[in-house]
Amino acid sequence: MNQLSAMRMFAKVAESLSFTVAAKELRVSTAMVTRGVATLETHLNLRLLNRTTRNVSLTKAGHEYWHGCRELLRHLDALEANVCSSAHEAGGSLKVAAHESFAAADLSGLIAGFREIEPRVDFELTVFASTQDLAVGTYDVCFVAERRLRDSSLVCRPLTPVQDVIVASPAYLMRRGAPEQPSDLTTHDVLVTSDPCVRSWEFGDAYGTQRVLLRPVLSSSNLLTLIRAAKAGLGIARLPASLISAEIQGGALVPLLEGFELENSVRTLWMLYSGHRYMTPRVRRFIDFSVTHYRRDVPHLENLSLNSAMHSSHAGSMTVDAS
């Protein structure tokens, strides 16, 4: 029995819960996959899958074995990639996931800079609005902007602070006037994210903190939609400064309430990746390049970001790498 081949067949069936789909992905016959899984079950003297005429499901032992197979095969694939020739390794693909705000602002420049020194590396990019949309382990590197990191089994590298600003278009300000103090926002049209918790903004000054209840006229999970709405004069928005720097410089959006401190306005851009032993050299080079790119401009980053990480309620289960 070719145990490794049988394990790959079983892993594919476990992922898709279909012998037919697994066979198509492996480019072999369904009968071959069926025999491979059956041979593996005989070798282990365990039933890994429950089969009926209509569906396939994992047994308890099968579920445990699948997780082990997936980890083993991932390490094996990475190990094989590591021992490829340097000429072969110079090329290849990197799977990168990025929050939409970073993808729209800095990611293109980061990738362009990396490809100047690694021109044979290409990128598969996934853009997401929420980390809940991500499947851990389906990418090499992920970029997220969070005030506090959630529970994570990945290595977490802080890169740079991300600052929010409050802005509106000249057309809106001409029509409605500019708020002179935070309490004025209660009479203005406001654009917010779709997060149900974001229905107020907090401001600080010499007299303490002031919470202002908002009157949203538009909410969206897509930051680019909020930018377009703000530029169109629909209302006042709170947006990442890095994402709208061109609009501010060009006058399409005007910063507001700059004399007041916007509470919780700073998040951290984090780079997340697996800490498994057999990381491919091109992934390592991209990680090192990204860290160097931001460290050059933000020398105080480590202290700022580590404080944020340590206040996470799940900080004990994640690895923070500030090296």
N, C-alpha and C positions, 0 to 999 in steps of 0.2 A: 504494500500500500504506500502510495505517495502521500504521507500524512500532511505535508505542507499544502499540497494541492487540494486535499480534502478539506483542510481548515479554511482555505480561501473560498471554496465553494459554500461551505457552511456559513461563513461570515456574510457572504452576499445574500444567501437565502434569509438569514436572520435579519439583515437590514431591510429587505424588501418584503419579507414574508411571502415570497413567491418563488417557486422553482423556475418558472418560465422567465421571469424578469432577471433572476440571477444568471440563468443560462445565456440570455441575450447580452448582459453586461460582460460576461466572461468569454463570449463568442464560442460557446460550445453547445452541445445538444442538451435538452432538458433531461434526457435519460442519463447522460454522463453525470450531471449534477446530482440526480437522484441516487445513482450508484455511489458517488463519492461521499455523500452525507450518510448513506446507509453503512458504508464501510467504516466510516469514522465512528458511528454509533456502536458498531460491533466491536471495534478496537477498544473503545472506552467502556463497553458493556453498560451503556447508559442511553436512555431515550432523550435526545436533544430537542426534537420537534414533535408536536402533535399535528397529525395530518388528517384532514377530512376531504371529502370530494370538493368542498367549497373554499376552505381556507387552511392556512398554516399558522401555528402559533408556537412560541417557545415554551418549553417546560422550565421549571425552576432551575434545574441543572443546566439546561440549554442557555438560559439567560446568563448565568454565571460564566459558562464556558465561552459565550460570545464576547463578553467584555474582555476576558483573557486573550482570546484570539485577536480581537481588534487591537489591543495594546501591543501584542507580540508582532503582528503583521506591520503595524506602524513603525515599530523599532527596526524591523527587518528591512522595510522599504527605505528608511532613512539611512541604515547602515550600508545598504547597497549603493545608495546615492553618494555616500561619503567616499567610497572606494573607487568611484569612477575617475577617469583620467581628468587632469586639470583642464584640458581643452574642452572636454565634454561638459565639465562642471561650469565652465565660463558662461554657458548659456543656460536655458531652462526658464521655468515660470515660477513666479511668486504669487501666492494667493493672499491678497490683502483685503481686509474689511475696514471700513472707516465710517464714522458718524458723518452725516450729511454736511454738518457745518465745517468739519475739517476737510472733507472731500471737495467742497466748493471753494475753500480758501487756500490752504497751504499744500495739499497733497500733490497736486500736479507739479508744483515747483520742486518738491522733495523727490518725486520719481524722476523728473527731468535731470536733476543733479546727480542722482545715482546712476542713471543710464549714460551719463557722460563718461563715467569710469567703468561701467559694466554694460556696454551697448548690446550684448547678446542676451541679456535678461529681459523677459517680458513680464507683464503683470496681468493678473485676473482680479478685477476690483469688484467688491460688493459694497454698496452704500446702504446704510440703514438709518432709520429715524430713532429707533430704540434698541437697547441691548437685548431686550426680550425677543427681538426678531432674529437673533444670531444663534447658530448651533455651534457650540464650542468644539473645536477640533477640526473644523472644515476650512480653516485658513491658516496661513503661516504667521501672519502678524495682524493685529487689530489695533486701531486707533479710536479711543473713546475720550469724550470730554465730560467729566463728572466732578461734582463737589466732593462726593464720597463714593469710593468704589464699593460695589456690592460684593457678596461672597464670590471668591474666584479661586480656582485651583491653578491659575496661570501665573507666570512671572509678570510683575507690573512695574514698568519703568516710567517715572515721571519725566515729561519732556519740557513743558512750558505752561505758564498760566494763561487762561482764556478769560478775558474781561468783557462783561456785558455793558452796553450803553443804551440809553433811552434816546430815541430819535423820532423825527417826523419829517415829512417833506415840506419844502417851502410853500407849496400850494395849500397844504392843510393848515399851516401856521398863518397864512394870509387870510384864510377863511375863518379859522376858529381862534386864532391868537395862540401865543406860547404860554404854557403854564409857568408861573413865576415861583411857585412853591409846590411841594408834593401834594398837598390837599387839593390843589386845583385840578388834579387828574380825575377827581370824581365827576367832573362835568365834561370830561373829554371822551371821545371815542378811542378805545384802546384795542390793540391787536395782541393776542396772546397765543401761547402754545396750547395744545389740546389737553394737557395735563389738568385733571379736574382740581388739583390742589393749588394751581396757580390762578387765583382770583384776587390776589392782593400783592402789592409791592411794599417793601419796607425801606425806609430811609433813616439815616442817622445824621445828627448834627450835635452842636454843643449842648443841646437840651435833652438829648436821649434819642430813642427810636420811635418812629412814627409809621404805623401801618396804614396804607391807603387802599381802600376797597375799590376795585376796578369795575368799569362798565364795558365789557368786551363786546365789540360789534362783529368780530371775526376771531375764530380760533382754528388753528391748523397744526397738525403734527409735522408739517413740512416747513422748515425755516425759509426756504427759497420762496415759498408762497407768501409768507409774512413780509419778506423783503419787497416783493413785487407790490403787495397791497400797500405797504408804507410809502413806497415811491409813487404810487398812484394817488396818494392823498387820502387814503381810507381812514387813517388814524395814527395813533402814537404806538410805537413798538419797542420792545426790549430785545436787543439782538447782540450776538457776539461781535465785538469790534473788529476782529480779524476778518470776519465775513463781509463786512460792509465798509472796509477802509477806503475802497475806490469810490463808493457812493458819497462818503463823507468828504473826501478830498475834492471830488468833483462838484459838490454842492447839491447833489440829488437828495441827500438826507442831512438833517441838521441835529447835532447833539443838544439835548435838553437837560435842565436841572443839574448842570455841572457843579454848582455850588453845594450840592447835597451828596452825601455818601450813600450809594445804593447798596443795601445790605445783601449779603450772599451773592455778590456780583462776580466773584472770581471762582472759576472752576480750574481744574488741571487737565491738560491733555496728557493722557496715559497711552503708552504702547504696551499691549498685552501679547504674550506669546508663550508657547509651551516650553516648559523647562526640561523636557525629556533629553536624555543623554545624547541621542544621535541626531543633532540638529545639522542640517546641510550647511555647507560653507556659504552658499549664496544667501541663505536666510540670516546667518550670523553676520555677514558683511553688510546686509541692509540694516539690521538692527544697530550695528556699530556706527554706520553712516548716519542714521537718523539721530542717534544720541549725540554724536559730534556736531551735527548741524544745529541742534537747538542749544546745546551746552555752550557753544561759541557766543550765543547772544544772551543767554540767561544764566549767569554764573551763580545766582542765589537759588536756583531752582530746587535743589535737593531738600533744603530745609523747609521751604514752603510746601512742597508736595508731600514730604514724609509726615508733616504735621497733619495734613488732611487725611492721609491714609490711616494714621494711628487712631483717628477719631471715628473711623468706620466701625459700625457695630459688629462687623464680621471680619475684622482685620486679622484675627488669628488664623484664618484659613487661606490667606493669600500671601504670596511672596513678593515683597517690595524690593526691587533691585535699583539702587541709586548709584551703582558703580560707573 
